[in-house]
Amino acid sequence: MAIKVNIVKLGCPKNDLDSEAIRAQLVASGFELTEEKDLADIFVVNTCGFIEEAKRESVNAILELSRFKNGSNGKKIVVTGCLAQRYNSQLWKSIPEIDAILGLNELDKIGKVCSEVNSGNRVCFISPLPEEYQEPSELKIPRFSPYAYLKIADGCDNFCAYCSIPLIRGKYRSRKIEKILEETRTLAGNGVREINLIAQDTTLYGQDIYGEKKLPELLSSLSKIEGIEWIRLLYTHPAHYTEELIEEIATNEKVCKYLDLPLQHISDKLLFLMGRKIQRKGVENLLQMLRTRIPTLVLRTTFIVGFPGESKEEFDELLNFVESQRFDRLGAFTYSREEGTEAFKLKEHLSFKEKNQRLDRLMTLQQGIAFEKNKKRVGEKVKVLIESKADGSKGMPGHYIARSQKEAPEIDGVILAKGKNLKIGEFVEVKITGWKDYDLIGEVL
């Protein structure tokens, strides 16, 4: 009888791709995957370690699974991902219920590790991250989905003062263009119609291996692949945009007129302390250039509130900036003090209460902006990609979950489209008839 493995995924889309590689390796090694925790013999926890909240969630997930080890059932726990890479020795000592720890550079060993723990051994595989991009295993398990994430680089060289990613994932490492194109052709052949480019910083793509930023060339090449209709850019950095990139986004019909552009703050003092390599004037010039060149552009951004030394005046400056810019999408999180980062050494840390009060004020402001924008979209006719039926969490029988270019998968609201006999992965035109919170409601034309 095959050994059953349950995979617990935490963190961002980059972690999702690692989880897919783990799935493929396990199946190739003869293990059976299960969604039922009670049926699992082994748990593989793919952790996140970006900020304190994510670390706490990962540890809690491990501890929650440890209750399955009680008694004589012999269930095993394998921990991998960012938390495992950075805190392997601490986890190994403090949570004896863990049977194995696997670093980010060791995912191809997951089958061997699961066999080891199933035999009663306790193992830890951690090695330094490579100097160049390490291509994932050629093993794939096709999953039908109309969209996919496509990693174009790993690691980061920006060293923002608050961020531990370079300490976890190492230096910036771009994939070669031919490898990205090869994977995209495979995705298109499996029915994928939208690819979402991800990296710690997509705008820096190619600088390390080609000596210059190659994202415009990559976008141009990807757009020539038959079957791919939408190409979406996530995780871009405001300091690394070029006129060539903006022109490619503006003129390439397959590139979504949607940009994920984390700004983190707008105060010059805070941007300097954060190590963002751009100041307010540069941010405003970029936003104006983007919106002028791409009139239909949808902008998503992210901000940090409660960074050390953030005064009430500087927080008000951020609120006023958000009010004036009217971002289409906005996410925010409170500053998390991460050991090993430059910001860890700063003074004037704000209280938990103050940081969360500021977060609430910012998100309440953005909620009003988002609802106002949704209201204005009523009557709009828009091309959408059908993702699934809306019978489940959305509770809308007879409707389908869909997205236009203005909604990124998993992080933005969706369009609940009423229609009959629609196919997952097809494009249809929808008229927006209403809205509910962050979701829109429409009818297929």
C-alpha positions in Angstrom: 0.0 0.0 0.0 1.4 3.4 -1.0 2.4 5.8 1.7 0.1 8.8 1.8 1.4 12.4 2.0 -0.4 15.6 2.8 1.2 18.9 1.7 0.5 22.0 3.7 1.2 25.2 1.7 1.9 28.5 3.4 3.1 31.9 2.0 3.2 33.5 -1.4 2.8 32.2 -5.0 6.6 31.6 -5.1 6.0 29.0 -2.4 3.1 27.5 -4.4 5.5 26.7 -7.2 7.9 25.0 -4.8 4.9 23.0 -3.5 4.1 21.9 -7.1 7.7 20.7 -7.5 7.3 18.8 -4.2 4.1 17.1 -5.4 5.8 16.0 -8.6 8.8 14.5 -6.8 6.6 12.6 -4.4 4.4 11.1 -7.1 7.5 10.1 -9.1 8.9 8.5 -5.9 5.8 6.3 -5.5 4.0 8.2 -2.8 0.3 8.9 -2.8 -1.0 12.5 -2.2 -4.0 13.1 0.0 -6.0 16.2 1.0 -7.3 14.3 4.1 -5.0 14.8 7.1 -6.5 11.9 8.9 -5.5 9.6 6.1 -1.9 10.9 5.8 1.2 9.0 6.9 3.5 12.0 6.3 2.9 15.7 6.5 5.1 18.0 4.4 4.8 21.6 5.6 6.1 24.2 3.1 6.6 27.2 5.4 6.9 31.0 5.0 9.4 33.1 7.0 9.0 36.6 5.6 7.6 38.5 8.6 6.8 37.6 12.2 3.1 36.9 11.5 4.1 34.5 8.7 6.6 32.8 10.9 4.1 32.4 13.7 1.6 30.9 11.3 4.1 28.4 10.1 5.1 27.3 13.6 1.5 27.0 14.6 0.8 24.8 11.5 3.6 22.5 12.6 2.4 22.3 16.2 -1.1 21.7 15.0 0.0 18.7 13.0 2.0 17.4 15.9 -1.2 16.4 17.6 -1.6 13.7 14.9 1.6 12.1 16.2 0.0 11.2 19.5 -0.7 7.5 20.0 0.7 4.7 17.8 -0.3 6.0 14.4 3.3 6.9 13.6 2.6 10.0 11.5 5.7 12.0 10.4 6.3 15.7 9.9 8.7 17.1 7.2 9.3 20.8 7.2 10.7 22.8 4.3 10.4 26.3 2.8 11.7 29.7 3.9 11.3 29.2 7.7 13.2 25.9 7.4 16.0 27.4 5.4 16.6 30.2 7.8 15.8 28.7 11.2 16.6 25.0 10.7 18.7 24.6 13.9 16.2 26.4 16.1 13.3 24.3 14.7 15.3 21.1 15.0 16.0 21.8 18.7 12.7 23.4 19.8 10.2 21.2 18.1 11.2 17.5 18.5 8.0 16.4 16.8 9.7 17.4 13.5 11.1 14.3 11.7 12.9 16.0 8.9 13.9 19.5 7.7 14.6 20.2 4.1 16.3 23.4 2.7 15.2 25.4 -0.4 18.0 23.9 -2.4 17.1 20.3 -1.5 13.6 19.9 -2.8 14.6 17.2 -5.2 15.4 15.0 -2.1 11.9 15.1 -0.8 11.2 11.5 -1.9 14.3 10.2 -0.2 13.6 12.2 2.9 10.0 10.9 3.2 11.3 7.3 2.8 13.9 8.0 5.6 11.3 9.3 8.1 8.9 6.5 7.2 11.7 4.1 8.3 12.0 5.9 11.6 15.0 8.1 10.9 15.2 11.8 11.8 17.1 13.8 9.1 18.1 17.4 8.2 19.3 18.5 4.7 20.4 22.1 4.5 23.0 23.5 2.0 24.0 26.9 0.8 21.9 28.4 -2.0 23.4 28.2 -5.5 25.1 31.1 -7.3 23.0 30.6 -10.4 19.3 29.9 -10.9 18.6 26.2 -10.3 16.0 24.9 -12.6 13.3 22.9 -11.0 12.9 19.2 -11.8 11.5 18.4 -15.2 8.8 16.4 -13.4 5.4 18.0 -13.6 1.9 17.0 -12.7 -0.4 18.8 -15.1 -3.3 20.5 -13.3 -5.9 22.1 -15.4 -6.1 25.8 -14.5 -6.7 28.7 -16.9 -3.9 30.7 -15.2 -0.4 29.9 -13.8 2.4 31.5 -11.9 5.7 31.6 -13.7 8.9 32.2 -11.8 11.5 34.2 -13.8 14.1 34.7 -11.0 14.8 33.9 -7.4 16.6 35.6 -4.5 17.1 39.4 -4.2 19.9 42.0 -4.2 17.9 45.0 -3.1 18.5 44.5 0.6 15.6 46.7 1.7 16.2 47.5 5.4 13.1 45.7 6.7 13.3 42.6 4.5 14.8 39.2 5.3 14.3 37.6 1.8 18.0 38.0 0.8 19.0 36.2 4.0 16.6 33.4 3.2 16.7 33.0 -0.6 20.1 34.4 -1.4 21.3 36.6 -4.2 19.2 37.5 -7.3 19.3 34.7 -9.8 17.5 35.1 -13.2 16.4 32.1 -15.3 17.5 31.9 -18.8 15.0 33.2 -21.3 14.9 29.9 -23.3 14.0 28.0 -20.1 11.1 30.4 -19.3 9.8 30.2 -22.9 10.0 26.4 -22.8 8.0 26.2 -19.6 5.4 28.7 -21.0 4.9 26.6 -24.1 4.2 23.6 -21.9 1.7 25.6 -19.8 0.0 26.8 -22.9 -0.2 23.2 -24.1 -1.9 22.3 -20.9 -4.6 24.9 -21.3 -3.2 27.9 -19.4 -4.3 31.2 -20.9 -2.8 33.6 -18.4 0.7 33.7 -17.0 1.6 35.7 -13.9 5.3 36.5 -13.8 6.8 36.4 -10.3 10.2 36.9 -8.7 11.3 38.9 -5.7 11.8 41.8 -8.2 10.6 41.1 -11.8 11.8 44.4 -13.1 15.4 43.5 -12.5 15.2 40.4 -14.6 18.3 39.5 -16.6 20.6 42.0 -15.0 22.7 39.3 -13.4 23.2 36.9 -16.3 22.9 39.2 -19.3 24.4 42.4 -17.9 21.2 44.4 -18.6 17.5 44.4 -17.7 15.8 42.0 -20.1 12.2 42.1 -19.0 11.0 44.0 -22.1 12.6 41.4 -24.4 11.1 38.6 -22.3 7.6 40.1 -22.5 7.9 40.4 -26.2 9.0 36.8 -26.6 6.3 35.4 -24.3 3.6 37.2 -26.2 4.5 35.3 -29.4 3.6 31.9 -27.7 0.3 30.6 -29.1 -2.4 30.1 -26.5 -1.2 32.6 -24.0 -3.6 35.6 -24.0 -2.6 37.5 -20.9 0.8 38.2 -19.3 0.7 39.8 -15.9 3.5 41.5 -14.1 3.7 41.0 -10.3 6.3 42.2 -7.8 7.8 45.1 -9.7 10.2 47.6 -8.1 9.7 51.4 -8.7 13.4 52.1 -8.8 14.0 49.7 -11.7 11.5 50.8 -14.4 12.9 51.9 -17.7 11.3 53.8 -20.6 11.7 50.6 -22.7 9.8 48.6 -20.2 6.9 51.1 -20.0 6.7 51.2 -23.8 6.5 47.4 -24.0 3.7 47.3 -21.4 1.9 50.0 -23.2 2.1 48.6 -26.7 2.1 44.8 -26.2 -1.6 43.7 -26.5 -1.0 40.6 -24.4 0.6 42.3 -21.4 -2.1 43.1 -18.9 -2.6 46.8 -18.2 -2.2 46.0 -14.6 0.9 46.5 -12.5 1.8 45.3 -9.0 4.1 48.1 -7.8 4.9 47.9 -4.0 5.9 51.4 -2.9 6.1 50.7 0.9 6.0 54.4 1.9 6.1 57.9 0.4 8.0 59.9 3.1 11.5 60.7 1.9 12.9 60.0 5.3 11.2 56.6 5.6 12.1 55.6 2.0 15.7 56.4 2.8 15.6 54.4 6.0 14.0 51.5 4.2 16.7 51.5 1.6 14.2 51.7 -1.3 16.6 53.5 -3.7 13.9 56.0 -4.8 12.4 59.1 -3.2 8.9 60.7 -3.4 9.6 62.8 -6.5 10.8 59.7 -8.4 7.7 57.7 -7.3 5.4 60.5 -8.4 7.2 60.9 -11.7 6.9 57.2 -12.4 3.2 57.1 -11.6 2.5 60.0 -13.8 4.6 58.5 -16.7 2.8 55.1 -16.3 -0.7 56.6 -16.2 0.0 59.0 -19.1 1.4 56.3 -21.3 -1.1 53.6 -20.3 -4.4 55.4 -19.7 -6.3 52.2 -18.8 -3.7 51.1 -16.2 -4.8 49.4 -13.0 -2.3 49.9 -10.2 -1.8 47.7 -7.2 0.6 48.7 -4.4 1.7 47.8 -0.9 2.6 49.9 2.1 4.3 49.3 5.4 2.9 51.2 8.4 4.7 51.7 11.7 8.3 51.5 10.4 10.7 52.6 13.1 10.7 56.4 13.5 7.5 56.9 11.5 6.0 60.1 13.0 2.3 60.9 13.0 3.1 63.6 10.4 4.8 61.1 8.1 1.9 58.7 8.5 -0.5 61.5 7.6 1.7 62.2 4.6 1.1 58.6 3.5 -2.7 58.8 4.0 -2.8 62.0 2.0 -0.8 60.4 -0.8 -3.1 57.4 -0.9 -6.2 59.7 -0.9 -4.8 61.7 -3.9 -3.5 58.8 -5.9 -6.6 56.7 -5.7 -4.9 53.3 -6.2 -7.1 50.6 -7.7 -5.7 47.9 -5.3 -3.8 48.4 -2.1 -2.4 46.0 0.5 -0.6 46.9 3.7 1.0 45.3 6.7 2.6 46.5 9.9 6.3 46.6 10.2 7.8 43.4 11.5 11.2 43.5 13.2 13.4 40.9 11.6 16.8 39.9 13.0 19.7 40.3 10.6 18.1 43.2 8.7 19.3 46.8 8.9 16.0 48.1 10.4 16.4 45.7 13.3 19.1 48.0 14.7 16.9 51.2 14.4 15.4 52.9 17.4 12.0 54.5 17.9 10.0 51.3 17.4 6.3 51.8 17.6 4.0 49.9 19.8 1.9 47.0 18.6 -1.3 49.0 19.3 -0.1 52.1 17.5 1.0 50.1 14.4 -2.4 48.3 14.2 -4.3 51.5 14.7 -2.5 53.1 11.7 -3.1 50.0 9.6 -6.8 50.2 10.3 -6.9 53.9 9.3 -5.1 53.2 6.0 -7.2 50.2 5.1 -10.4 52.0 6.0 -9.4 54.8 3.7 -8.6 52.4 0.9 -11.8 50.5 1.4 -13.8 53.6 0.6 -11.7 54.2 -2.5 -12.1 50.6 -3.7 -15.9 50.6 -3.2 -16.1 53.9 -5.0 -14.2 52.4 -8.0 -16.4 49.3 -8.0 -19.5 51.5 -8.1 -18.2 53.3 -11.1 -17.7 50.1 -13.0 -21.4 49.2 -13.0 -22.4 49.2 -16.7 -18.9 48.5 -17.9 -18.5 45.8 -20.6 -15.3 43.8 -20.1 -13.6 40.6 -21.4 -13.1 38.0 -18.7 -11.4 34.7 -18.2 -13.7 32.0 -16.7 -12.0 30.3 -13.7 -14.6 28.1 -12.0 -18.2 27.7 -11.0 -19.3 29.9 -8.1 -21.2 27.2 -6.2 -18.7 27.1 -3.2 -17.5 29.9 -1.0 -19.0 32.7 -3.1 -22.5 31.1 -2.7 -23.7 32.2 -6.2 -25.4 29.2 -8.0 -25.7 29.8 -11.7 -22.7 32.1 -11.6 -19.0 31.6 -12.6 -15.9 33.1 -11.0 -14.2 35.2 -13.6 -11.5 37.9 -13.8 -10.7 40.7 -16.2 -7.3 42.1 -16.8 -8.0 44.4 -13.8 -8.0 41.5 -11.3 -5.0 39.5 -10.4 -5.7 35.9 -9.3 -6.0 35.1 -5.6 -5.2 38.6 -4.3 -8.0 40.8 -5.8 -11.7 40.5 -5.9 -13.4 38.6 -8.7 -16.3 39.0 -11.1 -19.3 36.8 -10.4 -20.6 36.3 -13.9 -24.1 34.8 -14.6 -24.2 32.6 -17.6 -25.0 29.1 -18.9 -22.8 26.2 -20.1 -19.5 28.3 -19.9 -16.2 26.5 -20.1 -13.4 26.9 -17.7 -10.6 28.7 -19.4 -12.7 30.5 -22.1 -12.9 34.2 -22.6 -16.3 35.9 -22.7 -17.7 39.4 -22.5 -19.5 40.4 -19.4 -21.5 43.5 -18.5 -21.0 44.6 -14.9 -24.5 44.9 -13.2 -23.5 45.4 -9.6 -21.0 44.9 -6.8 -20.6 43.4 -3.4 -17.7 44.5 -1.2 -14.6 43.8 -3.3 -16.3 41.6 -5.8 -18.2 42.6 -8.9 -21.4 41.0 -10.3 -22.2 40.7 -14.0 -24.0 38.9 -16.8 -22.4 37.2 -19.8 -23.4 38.9 -23.0 
